Amino acid sequence: MTDRNLAPVCGLYCGDCEHLGNLCKGCGNEGGKPFWTTQAGIAICPLHDCCADKKGLEHCGLCDELPCKAFLALRDPALSDEEFNESLNKRQASLNRRKDIGTDKWLEEMNSGG
């Protein structure tokens, strides 16, 4: 069984997050308000707000503007420039894969260590 709440709009997989079950229930369960939004002083993840709330898309990979300014600007401050660029590339590839095979199959891949 796949939990779509673990498939946020940004290309990450919540099932891999060290904060899942501890500080966070997954972006879908949190309505785009994961634990870090309060730490960042914002009400909602800007990618979730743009993609899901404003554009009504399932994920950023379905948006013609990917990678947009918001996607390129959302950064974990703990990452070095190199790690951040690697993260951007990985998230974009993940979103392209999800677009190609669909969220359910993508989640199955992620659950099996894909």
QUITAHU-V244851 format. One record per residue. N is the residue number from 1. PHI is phi as a letter, one per 40 degrees, with the letter a starting at -180 (NA if undefined). D_CENTER is the distance of its C-alpha to the mean C-alpha in Angstrom with 2 decimals. Layout:
n	phi	d_center
N	PHI	D_CENTER
N	PHI	D_CENTER
This chain:
n	phi	d_center
1	NA	19.69
2	b	15.96
3	b	14.02
4	c	11.70
5	c	10.57
6	c	8.79
7	b	6.64
8	c	3.97
9	c	4.51
10	c	2.76
11	h	4.10
12	c	4.01
13	b	6.51
14	c	7.63
15	c	11.07
16	c	11.35
17	c	10.90
18	c	14.41
19	c	13.99
20	c	13.32
21	g	16.60
22	b	17.95
23	c	16.34
24	a	13.51
25	b	13.49
26	h	9.82
27	d	7.72
28	c	9.71
29	c	12.83
30	c	12.42
31	g	12.10
32	g	9.38
33	b	11.62
34	c	10.50
35	d	13.37
36	c	12.74
37	c	13.27
38	c	16.90
39	c	17.29
40	c	16.23
41	g	18.58
42	b	16.41
43	c	16.36
44	a	12.82
45	d	9.54
46	c	10.84
47	c	8.02
48	c	8.11
49	d	11.82
50	c	12.35
51	c	10.61
52	c	11.27
53	c	14.14
54	c	16.01
55	c	15.55
56	g	15.13
57	c	12.74
58	c	10.70
59	a	7.92
60	c	8.36
61	c	10.30
62	c	12.90
63	c	13.62
64	c	16.75
65	c	15.88
66	c	13.04
67	c	13.05
68	c	14.14
69	d	15.28
70	c	12.41
71	c	9.90
72	c	12.66
73	c	13.49
74	c	10.50
75	b	11.73
76	c	12.29
77	c	16.06
78	c	16.97
79	c	16.15
80	c	19.08
81	d	19.05
82	c	19.20
83	c	16.34
84	c	14.17
85	c	15.32
86	c	14.73
87	c	11.07
88	d	10.81
89	c	12.83
90	c	11.04
91	c	7.60
92	c	10.00
93	c	12.04
94	c	9.52
95	c	8.80
96	c	12.60
97	c	13.36
98	c	11.50
99	c	13.43
100	c	16.54
101	b	16.72
102	g	14.89
103	c	12.27
104	c	15.03
105	c	16.26
106	c	12.92
107	c	12.50
108	c	16.14
109	c	15.65
110	c	12.98
111	c	15.43
112	c	18.22
113	g	16.85
114	c	15.76
